[in-house]
Amino acid sequence: MKVMRLLQMTDSTFSVGTFSFSNGLETAAYEGMVNDAASLEQYARSVALQGAFSDGVAALLAYREAMKNNLRGVEEVDSQLMLFKMNDEARTMLQRMGRKMAELSERFYPDNRIISLWHRDIKEELTPGSFPVAQGLAFAAEGLSEEELFASHQYGVINMVLGAALRCVRVSHFDTQEILFRLSEDVPRLYEKARLMRVDDMNSFVPEADIFASLHEKGNMRMFMS
């Protein structure tokens, strides 16, 4: 049963809106920075690395606070993660997906106190409601492991980029699946680093991503919301 839950919450069709975002790929493709399988793999690897040590860390920390039944700790992680994001599109992406995930989670786990209170505070605008935190709470409620949470997070980040690539880069399904297969080999190593990090240790020095976000916000590319 837990494998089924893991698959459901990791599936690209899980209804939290991932298909609406490209994580900057649309701009990278428009500007000619990503134009084939090789450049796509480099881009997806950078996004996965960036996500591992920021959103991935937040997901793990929220998971641990949820396991301790500590709502204040969950909301501290939530707030700190949103302060960490430098551009509006990144914050919008995390909040829109997070709020949908919170709503689904409350339907799945109506008796889970932390999820119910956190969703209440999101609606009252007392906490941002970011997607990594929502993932952490759902995985804790289901009794899935930290390793499974982190793998699910990484899969989602990579697959968001690869799914978008099929619509804006000249690559095939074979290309994207091979890239996903290779990048998945990095996940255990990234987890071993991320699991030891705290909020103050989060890092995400990928200035190109913020430049892409700025160009997208002011440009004409509108297939995706980011």
N, C-alpha and C positions, 0 to 999 in steps of 0.2 A: 504493500500500500504506500509506503513512504517513497518508493521509487516512482510510483505513479504521480504522487504529489510533486516531487522534484521535477519530473518531466513537464507537468502542467505549468508550474510556475516559471519554468525556463523556456518553454516553447515560444517561438517568435510570434505565434498567433494569440498568445495570452493578451487579453484585452486591456492593456494599460497605455496603448498608443505609441509603441516604439516605432511603428511603421511611418509615423509622421515626422521623424527626426533622422538626420544623417550624421550627427556628431561632427559637423563641419565638412563632411566629404563633398557636399554639393558645391561649396565654394572652391574647394581644392580641385575638383574636377573642372569647374568652370574656368579657373585660372590656369589650367593645364598642368598643375602640380601632380595630379594623379590621372594617368591616362592609359594604364595597362595593368596587367596582373602583378608585375614586379613592384611598381610604385604603389599599387593598392595594398600589397602585403606590408610594405614599409609603413604606410599610413596607419593601417589597422594595428600593427604592432605598437606604434607610438601611442595610439589611443588606448590600447589595452594596458600599456605600462602606466600611462597617466591615470587611468581609472583605478588600477590596482592600489596605488599608493595615496589615493584621495577617497573616491567613493567606496572602493573596496574596504578600506580601513574603517570608514564610517559605518558601513554595513556590519562589520564584525563587532565594533564597539556597541552599536545599538542592540545587536543580538545579545551581547553579554549583559547589558543593562536590563533588557527584557527578561532574561533568565533570572535576574535578581529582583524582578518585579519593581524596578526603579523608574518610574515615569519621568522624574526630574532628570535623571541621567540620560534617558532616551532623548528628551527634548533639548538637552544641552548639546548632545551630538548633532541633532537636527539643525540647531541654530548655528553651530560652529561650521558645519559643512556649507551652509548657504553663504556665510560670511567669507568662506574660502574661495567661492566662485567669483571670478573677476568680470564676467560678461553677462548681460541680461538674458541672452538666449540660453546659456547653460543653466541659469537659475530657473528660467521658465520651463525648460525641458524636465528638470528634476522635480519641480513642483507639480506640473500637470500629470506626469506619470505617477508621482508619489501619492497624489490625492486619489487617483483611480485605484491604485494598489491598496490604499487604506480602506476605501469603500468596499472593495472585493474582500479584503481580509476580515472586515467586520461581518460580512455575510457568511464567510467560511467559518469564522470562530466567534460567534455572537456572545459566548460566555467568557471570552478572554478580556480581562479587565484592562490591561495595558493598551491593547489595540483599540478598545472602545473609548478610553479616556484620551488617547492620542488623537483619534479621529475627531472626537469632540473638540479638542483644542485646535485642530487644523481648521475646522469650520468656524470657530470663533476667532481665528487669525491670531492665536496665541503661540503658534509654532508653525514653521514653514511647511512641513509635510513633504520631505524629500524622498525620492524613490529608494535610494540605498537604505535609509532608515526603515522604510516600509518593508523592504525585503528582509531586513534583519528581524523585524518583529514577526513577520509571517513564518519565517523559517524556525524561529524560536517556538512559536505556537504549535507548529507541526512536529517539533521534536527532531528536526533535521540537524545535521552537524554543521559546525563552522566551515569545515572543508567543502561541504556541499553548497553552502551559501556562497562562498567565495568563487567556487567553480561556476555556479549559476550566474553570479554577477559578471564574471569575465566572459562567459558565453554570450550574455546579453549585450555587452559592450561591443564585442567583436562582431556578433551577428547583426547588430544594428547597422554597422558600417558596411558589412558585406551585402546585406539585403538592399541597402540604398545603392550600392555600387552596380547592382544588376539593372538599375534604372537610369544611371547617369555615367557609367564608365563602360568601355568596350571590353567586357569580361564575360565569361560563360559561367554557368552553374558549376562546371567542373573546376574552373579556376577558384571560385569562392570556397568550394568545399575542400580543396587542397590547402588553401590558405588557412581555413579554420582548423584543419587537421594538424597543420604544423604549429600554429600558434597555441593550440591546446597543450602542447608539450611544455610550454613555459609556465603553466598555471601552478603546478606544485612548488616550483622555485619562488614564484612571486608570493604565494601564500605564506611560505616560511618567513619571508621578510615582513609582509603586511601584518601578520598575526602578532608581531612584537611591537607594533607601532601604536602610539597614542594620538590624540587629536593634534597636539603640537608637533608631531612628527610628520603629519601629512604634507606631501609635496607634489607639485604638478607644474614643473617648469617646462612648458611647451608654448612659448610665446606665439608660435605660428597659429595655434588654435584660437587665441584671442584675436589675432589679426583676421583670420577667416571669419570669425563671428562678427567682427566689425564690418567687414566687407559684405557679408550676407545681410546684415541688418539694414544696410544702406543701399544694397544692390537690387538687381532685378531677378535674382534666382529665387524662385518661390515654389519649387516642387516639394521642398521640405521646410519645416519650421526652424531648423537650425542646420 
